[in-house]
Amino acid sequence: MMLYADLIVTNARVYSMEVEGEHAESFAIKDGRILAIGAYDKINELKGPDTAIYDADSKAVLPAFIESHAHPLDFAKKQLELDLRPRMTPNREAVIQAIKEEVTKKQKGEWIIGAGWDENLMEGKQFVTMADLDAIAPEHPVFLLRTCVHNAMVNTKAFEASMIALDASDPEGGSFERDESGSLTGYVMEDAMSVFKTPTYSIEKNETGLEDCRGDFPKLGNCDD
């Protein structure tokens, strides 16, 4: 009985890594596994009446890479926070709108946590200020972690909720940025972030986040099998 492929990929540059520098132009897949790799005329012999054909448009195909430094729990926690990556909030106005919407979902005094922003990739290269956050979330401590995870933007309520005086000295290993007049800008750096009493997530919350993001890893090319 002839074993037909479920899928044949053609017009590709398939590097099996068996011989350095050599590549094939086609491969066949059956039941989720590679059935054969080689020249198209040879692989085409595995084509059956229900075989799908995909033209790879000369793209390179490589064996899977081993992810040696992933942080799935951190990724999961981000699913529970405001996504402030530039592709989600491309400008200052979009960030303000996202925070305003979050305010409507929170009880008075609850923290608003966000992450992923990078002013260098935003329109106008401008992020929200402490004054912006004080205006739109006066009753909520706000902590917005920058994409580098070394700095964050906070509001006045975050200082109050963490019992940090507005004239407090910089903590060891970090700093509270101040303007020329000596007033806080809301930009906190390095170990200064650790003095804010942001909420920790329960085991149940972490499990929920992990479950919610399980489908995202395969979409990004990551799998656990």
Secondary structure, DSSP 8 states (H G I E B T S, - for coil): -----SEEEES-EE--SSSTT--BSEEEEETTEEEEEE-HHHHGGG--TT-EEEE-TT-EE-------S--HHHHHHHTTSEE--TTTS-SHHHHHHHHHHHHHHS-TT--EEEEEE-GGGSGGG----HHHHHHH-TTS-EEEEETTSSEEEE-HHHHHHTT--TT----TTEEEEE-TTS-EEEEEEEGGGGGS------HHHHHHHHHHHTTHHHHTT----
